[in-house]
Amino acid sequence: GRSVQLACDWLFSHLDDPFLDDPLPREYVLYLRPSGPLQNQLSHFWQQSRLTCGKNKAHNIFPHITLCQFFMCPDNKLVALCEALQSTVNQWRGIFPSPLPLELYTSTNFIGLFVEEQVAESLKKFAADFAVEAAAKAVKKTHYFPHTVHYCFSSMPRLLEGLRSIEMIYLPMFHCQTLRVMYPYTPQNDDELELVPGDFIFSSTVEQVSTSEGWVYGTSLGTGISGLLPENYVSPADESDTWVFHGPQRNLRPCSPVVLRSNILSRTPKRTLFVCRHGERMDVVFGKHWLSQCTDSKGRYVRSNLNMPAALPAWGGAHRDYEMDTPITVVGATQSKIVGEALLESNTTIDFVYCSPSLRCVQTAHEILRGMQQDGRISIRVEPGLFEWTKWVTGTSLPTWIPPTDLAAANLNVDTTYR
């Protein structure tokens, strides 16, 4: 899917967007995608076929097997929808066909890999089970794909062991053409759209009726702003370039955590040390005098921007000490939790966590443990020796750090017995 940094940039650019919470329709689809050697060979084939034959509609979407037709889900039901998918995966763990046998089919104008009839029935049953779970937890009606034959393009029939990754995909604006910004453009009029290379523009044919020749009306994926833009500054993009992947779910094939762990230990007999910096900090986003932006006439903390934390940890120090020991933003907390989720998905095991006494570092470590679902098992050991090089510190003294007892009282997972 799209990178964590792009997701955070998008979130930050929409913090003051009054339409962010509007109940806009969002479409999803459930695909089975290749992985491993098959994915590599298909990607190579995809690129070579575009160079040899030119781009066509087949290149708009990556190789896949459709498990469920497109369906809509309200934002407040997305977590439940992901739980429905995970529940279905758990039911099928160990019985899902893997590797997935495929049959090569070619003709004068078609080449594809088809699922064998018997396996197709299993895929239909899996999709039907997901439809039932999704209907019970999140959406009113989900249609699983009714056909017995599913295909993905390929010219490598010998590499058929890779179809293992099930991913639920969110389509931002499925009924629009997707354009990629090639060159920067500064608006010359109020109704024009600023262009940043690498951004994507959604353009609907309905909106082009009143535009002048050489101009396109579209909406930026990065900012959500709509306006006119010069047509020669953009080029057609693949439809799937802007899709967001929820997953992947790879727990369908039989696996043994004990064997996996022993394999990892045999390859890396020594201890592994992970070093991580803190998430996005308040003073970087809002300036070194950020505290003055969120303090009322009585000196109380007041959240003045959605990217500011809802509250600051209560402790005996003065509020001005926060300027020397700044917390992380909401985006910073999100970044940190996603790092933890990535570690969890990669089966990474953490035994001990040592952290700088800086509030931003403690908050980052706390969110990483939350993402790993280890916040109830592992406590953070606050180690003053891990503080940054003191020559970087402004002023004549070190910050007054929040004591571990006060951090724990603020619901941060800190080991108060560590010395």
Secondary structure, 3 states (H helix, E strand, C coil): CCCHHHHHHHHHHCCCCCCCCCCCCCEEEEEEEECHHHHHHHHHHHHHHHHHHCCCHHHHCCCCEEEEEEEECCHHHHHHHHHHHHHHHHHHCCCCCCCCCEEEEECCCCEEEEECHHHHHHHHHHHHHHHHHHHHHCCCCCCECCCCCCEECCCCCCCCCCEEEEEEEEECCCCCEEEEECCCECCCCCCECCECCCCEEEECHHHHCCCCCCEEEEEECCCCCEEEEEHHHEEECCHHHHCEEEEEECCCCCCCHHHHHHHHHHHCCCCCCCCCCCCCEHHHHHCCCHHHHHECCCCCECCCCCCCCCCCCCCCCCHHHHHCCCCECHHHHHHHHHHHHHHHHCCCCCCCEEECCCHHHHHHHHHHHHHCCCCCCCCEEECHHHCCCHHHCCCCCCCCCCCHHHHHHCCCCECCCCC
